[in-house]
Amino acid sequence: MKRYEINAVHDDDLETFLNSLGLLEDLKNKKLKCNVCKCSITKDNLGCVYPFKDKIEFCCQKYTCYEKILPLIGSKHD
């Protein structure tokens, strides 16, 4: 997997960003899941997108979920 550094994506650019990753249709079809609580990710509840173990992972906006993935964000897991 290619590594890209992304600091932030504005809401207006979210669909373009997910489309570039080939994940926009999965978002629209509610196929993306929070890596912690496994709820369906929507545009309204998306907390963050992050790379982990050669995959793109998602976290919902629940603080408890975000808190659990904080140690993974910014860490190198190659």
N, C-alpha and C positions, 0 to 999 in steps of 0.2 A: 504494500500500500504506500502510495506517495504521501509524504508528510507535508502539511501546510500549516503555517501559523496563522491563526485567525483570532484577532482580538475581540471583535464585535461585529455583529450583523444587525443592521437597522431593520425594524419591522417591515419597512417598504421593500427591502431586499431579501427577505426571508425566502420567498418562493423561488427567486432566482438562484439563491444559494443552494437550497434543497434540490432544485432541478439540476444544478451542476453536479450534484452528488448522486443523481439518479433516484432520489428519495421523495420527490414531490408527490407523485401519484400514491405512494404508500402513506404519506401524511393525509392526503385527501380521502383515502379509503380506510383510514384509521387502523392501518397495519403496523404503525410504529408504536412501541411500548416503552414505558419508563423502565430503565434498567434496574430500578430498585423495587417499586411497588407493582410494576407490570400493568398499570393503567394505560389506556389508549392515549397516545399523544395527539393533540389537536393544535391548531395555530393559537388557540386561546390559552392552553395550559402548558405550552412548551416552556420549560425553564432554561435548559441549555442543551447544546450539542457538543460532544467531545469525543476525541479518539481514544480507544482503549483496546489493546491487544489486536491491532490490525483491523479493527472494526470501528464504525461510527456508532456511537451510543447516544441515547437520549435520556434526559431527566425531566420529569414534570416540574411544576412550579411549587410543589409542596416543600416547605422548609425541611421537613424531616428527611425527605429523599435527597435534596440538594446537600444537606449536611453529610450524608453518607458518601456522596461521590466527591466531595471536596478534596480528600486526600489523593484522588485519582487525577484530578485536573492539574495540569502543569507537571505531573510526574512523568518520567520516561518509562514506558512499559514495553520496550521492544524485545 
